[in-house]
Structures are given as structure tokens and as C-alpha cells.
Amino acid sequence: MVTMKDIAMLVGVSRQAVSSALNDNNSCRISEEKCKEIKRVARELNYVSNNAARSLKGAPSKIIGFMGPMMGAGLNSALISEISQMLIAKGYNILYNDYTYSSFNAHESMLSLLARGVDGIIIYNSEETDVLEAKQTVPYLFYSHNNHKYMDVGVDNEYGSYLATKHLLDHGHEKVAFMTIQPSEKGSCRYFGWHRAHAEAGVNVSDDDVIVLRGLNGSVDMTIDYLKRKKNTAVFCSNDFIGAKLIKVLTQRCIRVPEDIAVVGYDGYAFSEFCPTSLTTIIQPIRSQAEVGMELLLERIKKKELHSVPANHLIKPVLYKGASCGCNAAPIDSFYRINTFNMLEKDAKMNFDIDII
């Protein structure tokens, strides 16, 4: 394995000079040309920093551990990708540990990362936050949306669902049904935001106005019958997948969207623009979550801060208007410059240089 000492001998400088150049140390006293030469030789020799050895010596390993559900909904992977890009630009490497789809539980996943000498750990939507917080030996950061007791950074989903419901009520609908998959959603932030919008409008809603798809066994016929029986003219869906599929099945049944039933989704997926009627949705800003989280974690690492008081940064979501709510959506007038991205926010910025946030 190539070492800094090898590079120093080839370039004719000290090992300390090589270390300073490769770590972009501002106190490095060698010339800019010599720094470039050191980096060139390191690349040619395929030099790899021994982060484990650095950690044993008490130096930062420049590794951040990331644990949480990496698979599943693309919203998670989009946030992980954004954070990773920002940390890599700061000179860090990333270790992922998906305990949700492995034999590890959350505690074992954390211990596995700690054993690799990480400088800090990012934990996404874990239900074992109290155990993880107590066992930490490095600075950490909790991303969550519902567990406010241990949340450092999250999205204000109560406000987001309030925004979606109020938008439909402002279109003149007397009441908005809330469609979700799990019965547990009745106690969620999105449920409370939906409820608050109705309360402000002076409209009474109950759990009978919540359409739980699992309770209907996912049946399209039973769902349509429910909507007809309740005479619903507007539906707020707890995610874009439900919203997009609802538009499809309504269209198949010759029920017009938004003329007969208006629909709003949640999350900000790029596919919302390509539904039979473009889906109005609530965007959970990815970049803002990543920026706030990265800065907070790096500050904690700098201070060697353990057992931090939860920061409780709640990022405000944004309404993105399609046509499914009754608004006049902007027509699509440009194809892609590069490949597509799964979230509207990223897709608009990378392909069309538009900041929709």
C-alpha cells in the first residue's frame, strides 16, 4: 500500500508537507505548484488515506455514517443523495447502513458504524431514538418528521397538509376527504394539518371523512363507492403515489379531474407532472433539509458535542400547482437536457435551471 512517506520521497518534501497538501490544510507552507505535484503523484500511485489509522491516532477519519431506510420511497434516497454530495464536497466519505432491510437492529447498526471510526452519524427516521441517543460516542444528527422529542431536522408536515387542504377549500369545496393507506395516519401530523384547515374554515370533519385504503383492502370499487356515498368533490392524499393512482382510476371511471373530484398529493415526486391530469402536490424541500442538517452535524463534530439538545429545525414545505386541484398548470414546453430525477425540486433545477422552491 502506498503511504504518505512514499509520496514524500518521490516529490522531495517532508511527510508533513504531503499530509498538509492532501488534506488541503491552510497552514501548508509549500508552494501551490508543489501541492499540485503532490496530489498528481498521489493520484498516479492510487494513494488511499488510511482513515482507520487516522482515527486510532485521534485524528478525524473524515467518514460520516448514515443509518436508516435507504430503500423504499425515493424521498429517502433523494435526501441521502443530497446530503452525501454536500459532505463529499467537504472532503468526507460516507458509510451507509440500512438496518431496515438487514439482520441488524438500529443499535447493532450504530455499533457497526462506530467500529469503523466514523466522525459522526446521521440517523434517519429511527423509532429507537432514545436508545441510540444514550449510546452515542460520536456527534450525531436525527432526521425525523414526527418524533419531535429527538428531532434535529425535519419537515413541517402538519403545515404541509394544512396547506394542501386549505388550497382545496379555497377552490370552493365544502369538505376535503383525507385518503391514506394505514389507519395509524389518523394520529399523524398530516391528519392534524388536514383537521386544522377545516377547523379554520368552520367545517366539522371526523374520522369518517378519512379514507383508509387498507380498511377497504385496496379495492378500487369500494373506494369509488365511498367517494360517491360521501359525495366528495375533493381529496387530499397522504402521498403522491396515492394521488397519481387515484387520478388514474377516476379517469378510467369517466370521473373528471378536477371538474368532478379535485386531488392533491404530497411529497413532490417528478412523476406528478405526467399523470393524466398533472398532480398538484406538496414539496418537501430536499436541499434545505440537507443544508441545515449538514451544517448542524459538522458544527457538532467541530465542538466534539455529544448528547445534543434536539435542534428541532422544521423546514416549511411548498405547494406545487398542477391541474388536478383546479388551477391552470403551466404547459410542458421543454424536454430533458440530462437524465430525469425522481423529485420535482431536483428535476427542475438540474434539467431546466428552475428553482421551484
N, C-alpha and C positions, 0 to 999 in steps of 0.2 A: 504494500500500500504506500502510495506517495505521501510524504509528510511535508510540513512547512520547512523543516530543516533541509530537505532535498531541494525545494524551490529556492531557498536562500542561497545554497551553494551554487546553483546554476546561474542565478542572477547576480550574485556577488554582493549580497546585503545580509543583514542580520535576520534571525528568525523573528525577532520582534517587529522588524520592518515589514516582513511578509504578513504577519498577523494583522498589523495595522492596515495594510493595503487591502487585504481580503475582507476585512470587517468594516471597511470604509470609516476607519477611526479618524475623526477630525484632528486629533493631536499628532497624526502621522507627519514626520518632518522630512520625508523623502519627496523628491520631485514628482510632479504629475506624470511625467514620462516614465519614471521608474515604477510608479504604481501601475501604469498600463502594462508595462513589461511583465511585472509580477503576475498580474491577472491573466495575461496571454499565456505565460508558461504554465500557470495552474490549469487553464482550460486544456492546453495541449497534452498535459500529463493526466487529465481526468481526475484532478485533485478533488477529494470529497472531505469536508470537515468532519472530524470525529466528535459529534455532538455529545455522545455518551461520556467520552473522556473529559470534555469541557465541563460537563455537569458535575462529574466527580471532583473536579478541581475547584468547584464553586463558581465557575463562570456560567453565564446564561447558555442554555443549549440551543436557543433560537428555534424551539419547537413548541407549537401550541397543540394541545389535544382537543379534539372535538367529539363529543359523545351525544348520541340521540338518534331519532329515527331518520336515517338517511334515505330509506326507500319510501315508497308510498307517494303521497301528494307532492307534486312538483314545486309547491310553495316552499317546502322544507329545503329541497335541493337547491332552489334558486337563492335562498338566503345563505346557505352554506357556501355556495359558489362565490357569492359576492364578498362574504367575509374573507374567504380564502384568498381571493385575488388581492384584497387590500393588505392582508397580512404578509403575503408573498412579496408584495411591493415594498414592504418594510423590512424584508430580509429574513422572514420567518418561514419555517417549513410546517406542514400540517399533518397530524396523525388523526385518522378517523376511527371511531369505534362505534359500530351500530349495534348496541346491546339489544335493541328491539327484535332483531332478526338473527340473534346468535344465542349460544348457550349461556352467555354472560347475563347476570342481572346488572342493574345500574352500579351497584357498589363494586362488583368484580371488574366491570368495565373501567371504572375510575382507577382502581388499583393497577390495572394493566397499563394505563397511560402514565401513571405516576412512576411505575417501574422503568419506564423509558426516559425518565429525566426531563419531562416537559416543564416549560417555564410557567405555563398556565393552562387552564382547562375551560372550555366553553361547553355548557350543558344546555341542551335544547329540550324543553317540554318534558322533563322527567317528573314522575309522580313521587319520587323518593328524595325530594329536595332537602328535607330535614336531616336525613341520614348523610347525604352527600356533603351538606354544608358542615356538619360536625366533624367529618373525617378528612377534610381537605388539608393538605400540607403545602399547597401552592396557591397563588391567587386564582380566582375563578370568576365566571360570569354565568348567570342564569338567564336564558331566553325563555319567556313564557307569556301567555296571553290571559290566562285565567287564574293562575296561582300567584296572587298579588303578595302573599306573605313572603315569598322568596324571589320575587321577580326583579331583575335588574333592567331588562329591556323587553318591551312587548308592544303590541298594537292595541289601541283602544277599541276593542270590538263592540263594546256597548254603544259607543258613539257611532261606529260604522253601521250597525244595524238600525240605530235611530235615524241616521242619515238616509238609508235606503227606504225605510218605512215612511218617513216624513215626505220624501220625494214622491212616492206613490200617492200619499194622501193629498199632497199639493196639486196633483193632477186631477183631483176631484173624486177619488174613490172614497166611499164611505168607510170601508174597513179593508184591511190587508191581511190575508192569510199568511201564516208562517209555516213553510214547508221544510222539513228536516228528515234525517234518517233515524237517529237514535232518540228514544224517549228522554234520555238524560239531558238533551238540549233544552228541555223546558226550564232548567235551572241555570242556564249559561248566560254569559254576557250578551250574546246576540238576542236571546229571549228577552232580557230586561230592556235592551235598547228598543226592540220592537214594541214592547209594552209601553215604554215611556213616550214614544211618538204618538201612540193612540191616546194616552192619558192627557198629553198636552193639547190634543185636538178635541178633547171632551168625548172620546169614544171608548166604550167599555169593551174589552176583549177578555176572553177566558181561554183555558186550555183546549176547549172545544174548537177554537179557531186555529189551533196548531195541528198541522197535518204531519203525522209521524209515519213515514213510509214503511218502517219495519212493522208497525202495527197493522198496516194494510198488506203485509207480505210483499211489498214492492209492486203490487198489482196496478197496472195502468187503468184497467176498467174501474176498480174500486176507487182509485184516485180521482178519475174524471167524474164518477158518480158523486163523490164527496164534494167536489168543487161545484157541481150543478145543484146539489141539495142545499149547500150553504149560499148559493148564488154569489160566489166570489167573483169579483171583477179585477182583482189584483193579488199577486202572490209574491212574497219575499222569500227567496230560497237561501238556505244557510250556506250553500257554496255554489260555484259556477257549474259544477258537473250536474247538480240537480236542476239548475236553471236552464242549462242548454238542453237537457233531455226533456224537460217539461215543454219547452218551446217546440221541440220535435214532435212529441206526442200530441200536443194541442193542434199543431198544423196537420198532422195525419188525420185527426178527427174533424177537420174543417172548422176548428175553433180559431178565430183570428187573433193574432198577437200584434199589437196591443189592443186592437179595437174591442175584442170581447173580453180578453183577460190580459192584463199587463203583468210583466215579470221583471224582477230584479234579482241578480245573483250576488255572489260575494267571493272575493279573493283576488280578482284581476288577472285571470288567465287569458292568454293571447287568443285562444280559440273562440272566445266570446264574440269576436268580430265576425266569425264565419258561420254563425248559426243561421237558420232560415230567416230569422229576424235578429239582427245583431243585439246581443245581450247587454243591457245596462248592468254594471257591476260596481262593487266597492273594491278599490285597490288597496292592498296592504303594502305600503311603501317598503320595498326591499332595501334600497340603498340607504335610506335614513336609518333603518334598523341596524344595518351593517356598520355604518359610520359611528353611530353612537356607541354600539357595543364594542367595537374595536378600540376606540379611544379610551373607553372606561377600563377595559381589561389591561391595555398597555400601561395606563396610569397606575393601576393596582400592582402590576408587575414591577414597575419602576420603584414603587414605595414598599414592595415586598409585603403587601397588605393581605392578611388572612382574615377570614370570618367577617367579611364586609357587611355593613348595613345595606339592605336591598336599596338599589338606586331608584326603582320604580319609575323609569322613563317610559311613558306611554306615547307611542307615535300615533298621530292622527291619520286615520285612513281618508281616502279621497273618492268621491263619486265620479265614475266614468260613464258618460251617457252614450248608450247605444240607442236602438229604436224600440226595444221591447217594452220600455216604460211609457212610450207615447211621445218622446222627444224626437226631433228631426236629427238623426245621426248624420255626421259628415260622411260623404261617399268615399269609398276606397279609390284613390287615384294614383297609387304607386305600388309597383311590385317590389320585391326584396332586392337589396344590394348584396346581402350575405345570407347565411342560413337563418332560419327562424329561431326565436327564443320563446320559452314557454310562458313568460309573463308579459303582459301588456307594457308595463313600465320599461323593461329591458328591451323588448322588441322595438318599441317606438324610438328609444334613444339610439340603439345600435344600427337599426335599419334606416331610419328616417331622420335622425338627429332632432327628434322632438322630445322635449321634457314634458310629459303629460301630468307630472306631479306638480 
